[in-house]
Amino acid sequence: MTAQMKYYDLYDDKYIPGRWHVRMPRNDEDGREELFDVWRFNEGRVLNIEKPIRLSVKPTGTPIEFSHALGIPIVHRRVVALFECLGLQKEVQFIPVEVEGQTEPWFILNALQVIRCIDDARSEEVLYWGPEDGQPDRVGEYQNVQGLKVDPTKIGEAHIFRPWGWKVVLIVSEHVKRAQEKEGITGIKFLEV
């Protein structure tokens, strides 16, 4: 029997001294900046972005190769190259962005899969929307998940995805985790799920 693949919540290490903090994506609408609809990056589908996305940095500091802007992964071109080497082009979309004060290429990492894989029994706590919550279109969906655990038997061959019902989390396989660590990608943290 082979060991099951492990999976990890991939997130931004907020505690790196002197690091930058990338702010919410904006686009330029008729010469004025407007907030960008960031929730579309959690839907698990290819996006057609027509207008440039601009990101400000505050406070400024040392750029890190993986960071979040309102939960949206912002990555350096080295991350893009690594994912291409791993053959994961069908699992992610890299959307070019302009980062304030940067001349090198940066990208939004858009995971293209949403997988129904949360292990309710092993997770610390799961709460669902009920009829009493006043949002009938959300009844039965996750309202909150603490101590997230996934069921590896429901994931298949995926290496990067968001879990159905709790798409605020970005999950990677142990394979991707090890590759990022070996490559020395800065700014990443992993929590086994």
TORNUTI-895748 format. One record per residue (C-alpha): residue number from 1; x, y negated, z negated. Coordinates in steps of 0.5 Angstrom, whole numbers. Last residue first. Example, Ala and Ser with C-alpha at 12.3 -4.5 7.8 and 13.67 -1.06 7.14 Angstrom:
// TORNUTI-895748
2 / 27 / 2 / -14
1 / 25 / 9 / -16
//
This chain:
// TORNUTI-895748
193 / -9 / -40 / -12
192 / -2 / -41 / -14
191 / 0 / -48 / -15
190 / 5 / -51 / -10
189 / 8 / -58 / -10
188 / 11 / -62 / -4
187 / 14 / -69 / -3
186 / 21 / -67 / 1
185 / 21 / -61 / 6
184 / 27 / -57 / 4
183 / 27 / -53 / 10
182 / 28 / -47 / 5
181 / 22 / -49 / 1
180 / 18 / -51 / 7
179 / 19 / -44 / 10
178 / 17 / -41 / 3
177 / 11 / -44 / 2
176 / 9 / -43 / 10
175 / 10 / -35 / 8
174 / 6 / -35 / 2
173 / 0 / -38 / 5
172 / -2 / -45 / 5
171 / -8 / -48 / 2
170 / -11 / -55 / 3
169 / -16 / -57 / -3
168 / -21 / -63 / -2
167 / -25 / -58 / 2
166 / -29 / -54 / -4
165 / -35 / -51 / 0
164 / -31 / -47 / 5
163 / -23 / -47 / 3
162 / -19 / -51 / 7
161 / -14 / -48 / 11
160 / -6 / -46 / 13
159 / -3 / -39 / 14
158 / -9 / -35 / 17
157 / -9 / -28 / 18
156 / -15 / -26 / 15
155 / -17 / -30 / 9
154 / -23 / -26 / 6
153 / -18 / -20 / 3
152 / -14 / -26 / 0
151 / -20 / -28 / -5
150 / -18 / -35 / -7
149 / -17 / -38 / -14
148 / -19 / -45 / -16
147 / -18 / -47 / -24
146 / -23 / -52 / -23
145 / -29 / -52 / -18
144 / -34 / -57 / -18
143 / -41 / -59 / -14
142 / -40 / -52 / -10
141 / -46 / -51 / -5
140 / -52 / -48 / -7
139 / -57 / -54 / -6
138 / -53 / -59 / -2
137 / -59 / -61 / 3
136 / -63 / -62 / -3
135 / -59 / -67 / -7
134 / -63 / -69 / -13
133 / -59 / -65 / -18
132 / -65 / -62 / -21
131 / -65 / -57 / -15
130 / -58 / -55 / -16
129 / -51 / -56 / -14
128 / -46 / -51 / -16
127 / -41 / -51 / -21
126 / -35 / -47 / -21
125 / -30 / -46 / -27
124 / -24 / -42 / -28
123 / -24 / -39 / -22
122 / -23 / -31 / -22
121 / -31 / -30 / -22
120 / -32 / -35 / -16
119 / -27 / -32 / -12
118 / -27 / -38 / -6
117 / -26 / -35 / 0
116 / -31 / -38 / 5
115 / -25 / -41 / 10
114 / -25 / -47 / 13
113 / -20 / -48 / 19
112 / -17 / -53 / 23
111 / -12 / -56 / 18
110 / -11 / -64 / 20
109 / -4 / -66 / 18
108 / -4 / -73 / 19
107 / 3 / -75 / 23
106 / 9 / -79 / 22
105 / 14 / -81 / 28
104 / 20 / -85 / 26
103 / 20 / -93 / 26
102 / 17 / -94 / 19
101 / 16 / -101 / 15
100 / 8 / -99 / 15
99 / 6 / -92 / 18
98 / 3 / -92 / 25
97 / 0 / -85 / 25
96 / 0 / -79 / 30
95 / -5 / -74 / 29
94 / -2 / -67 / 28
93 / -7 / -61 / 29
92 / -7 / -55 / 25
91 / -8 / -47 / 26
90 / -7 / -46 / 33
89 / 0 / -49 / 33
88 / 2 / -45 / 27
87 / 8 / -41 / 31
86 / 12 / -42 / 25
85 / 17 / -46 / 29
84 / 11 / -50 / 31
83 / 10 / -51 / 24
82 / 17 / -53 / 22
81 / 17 / -58 / 28
80 / 11 / -61 / 25
79 / 14 / -62 / 18
78 / 20 / -65 / 21
77 / 16 / -70 / 24
76 / 14 / -73 / 18
75 / 8 / -71 / 14
74 / 1 / -75 / 12
73 / -4 / -70 / 8
72 / -10 / -73 / 7
71 / -12 / -74 / 0
70 / -13 / -81 / 0
69 / -7 / -82 / 3
68 / -3 / -76 / 1
67 / 5 / -74 / 2
66 / 9 / -69 / 5
65 / 16 / -72 / 8
64 / 18 / -77 / 3
63 / 19 / -84 / 4
62 / 23 / -87 / -1
61 / 20 / -93 / -4
60 / 14 / -98 / -2
59 / 9 / -99 / -7
58 / 5 / -99 / -4
57 / 5 / -97 / 3
56 / 0 / -98 / 9
55 / -2 / -93 / 14
54 / -5 / -95 / 21
53 / -9 / -90 / 25
52 / -9 / -92 / 33
51 / -16 / -92 / 36
50 / -18 / -86 / 40
49 / -18 / -80 / 35
48 / -21 / -74 / 38
47 / -21 / -69 / 32
46 / -20 / -61 / 33
45 / -24 / -58 / 27
44 / -23 / -56 / 20
43 / -28 / -61 / 17
42 / -23 / -64 / 12
41 / -20 / -69 / 16
40 / -27 / -72 / 18
39 / -27 / -74 / 11
38 / -22 / -80 / 12
37 / -27 / -85 / 16
36 / -22 / -90 / 17
35 / -22 / -97 / 13
34 / -23 / -103 / 18
33 / -17 / -107 / 20
32 / -19 / -113 / 25
31 / -17 / -115 / 32
30 / -23 / -112 / 35
29 / -23 / -105 / 31
28 / -16 / -103 / 28
27 / -16 / -97 / 24
26 / -14 / -96 / 17
25 / -12 / -90 / 13
24 / -12 / -90 / 6
23 / -5 / -92 / 2
22 / 2 / -88 / 3
21 / 5 / -88 / -4
20 / 13 / -89 / -4
19 / 18 / -85 / -8
18 / 22 / -88 / -13
17 / 22 / -82 / -18
16 / 18 / -76 / -16
15 / 12 / -76 / -20
14 / 6 / -76 / -15
13 / 8 / -69 / -12
12 / 3 / -69 / -6
11 / -1 / -62 / -5
10 / -1 / -55 / -3
9 / -5 / -51 / -6
8 / -2 / -44 / -6
7 / -4 / -37 / -3
6 / -1 / -30 / -4
5 / -1 / -25 / 1
4 / -3 / -18 / -1
3 / 2 / -13 / -3
2 / 3 / -7 / 2
1 / 0 / 0 / 0
//
